[in-house]
Amino acid sequence: AFVPTSGASIAALEHGWAAYTDEPRVRLFTCDENAVMVVATYPSADGTGVILRVRECDGAQRRVAVRCGGRMRAVQAVDAVERPIDGEVRIAEEEVVFDLGAFALRSFLVRF
């Protein structure tokens, strides 16, 4: 099907594609911010938690809150190979809260 994309933001295109290709299901992590996508969640290599990977799509730095469907005990910023790195991140009630740069990709180790 043809979908006009003129004037659509990158985030709108990404969310449209995800809605078209992904099966409806209950998700462990969700974000209400349209310009931010949860791009991956998977068990950590060491088995101590879940890796959460998010991406900013529209080119603007922002504070992000990603809601979690489980009871988190701890969260740590990690790099692409799951090594701990510096980076402000905290748990606020049922949300992981952090700053995300323009077009940035960030990963976190979430422990339950």
N, C-alpha and C positions, 0 to 999 in steps of 0.2 A: 504494500500500500504506500502511496505517496503521502508524505507528511511535510508541509511547508516548514522550513526551519529559519527563514529570514527573520532576524530580530530576536531570536530565542537565545537565552543565555546558555553557556556551556552546561551549567547545572540542570537547566530544564531539559536539555537534550539527554544528559546522562540519566536523569530520573525517568524520562520517557522510555529510553532504551531498557532500563532495569525493569520498569513496569511491563514492558512487552516480552522480555525474555525470562524473567524470574517467575517461578511458581509462587503463588500466595502461600505463606507459611508464617508461623510465629517466629519472631527473631529475638535472639538474645540481646542484641544492641540495636537501638534506633536513635535517629536524630531528627528533630523537627526543623532544623535549619536547612532551607532549600539548597543552599550553596555547598553543603557538606554532605559527603557520602560515606557510609560505612562500606568499605570496599572488600574487607576480609575479616573473618573471625575463624580461628582454628586453634586446636590444642597446642600449647607451647611444646617445644622440642624436649624440654626436661620434665614435662608432665606436671608442673606445679600450678598451671593456670591456663588461661586462654589469651591468645594474642588478638588484640583489636587493632585494626588498621583503618585509618580515616584519611580522606582527601578533600581539600578545598578546591572547588571547581571554578569560581567566578573571579579570582584575582584580587581578593580583598582580605586583609588580615582580620581575624575575628576571634572573640572568645566563644568557645563551643561547649555545649553540654550534651553528652551522649547518654541516653537513658539505658539502664541495664535491667534485664528481667530477673536477675538473680541477686543474692545478697553478697556484695563484694566485701572483702576484708582489706585488700591492699591493691594499689595500682602503681606501676613503675614505667616511666618512659624507656623504650628500648630501641635499638637500631634494627636494621633489616635482618641481622642474624641473631636477634634476640639478646644482645648484650645490653646491660643497663647503661643509660646515658643520662646526662644532666638534662633537665627539662621540667618546668613546673607543671604538675598535674596533681589533682586532688579528687577525693570522693566527697560529694555533697549529697547526702541522702541517697537516692538511687541513681545518681548521675556521676559520670566521669567528666570533670571540668578542666579545660586547658585552653591555651592560646594556640591558634593555628594560623600560620602565615599564608600569604597569597600563593595559590597553587601548590601548597605544601602537602606532603604525605607524612603522617606521623603514625608510629606504632607504640602500643602499650601492652604490658603484661598485666593482666587482671587476675588476681587470686581470689578464690571464693572460700 
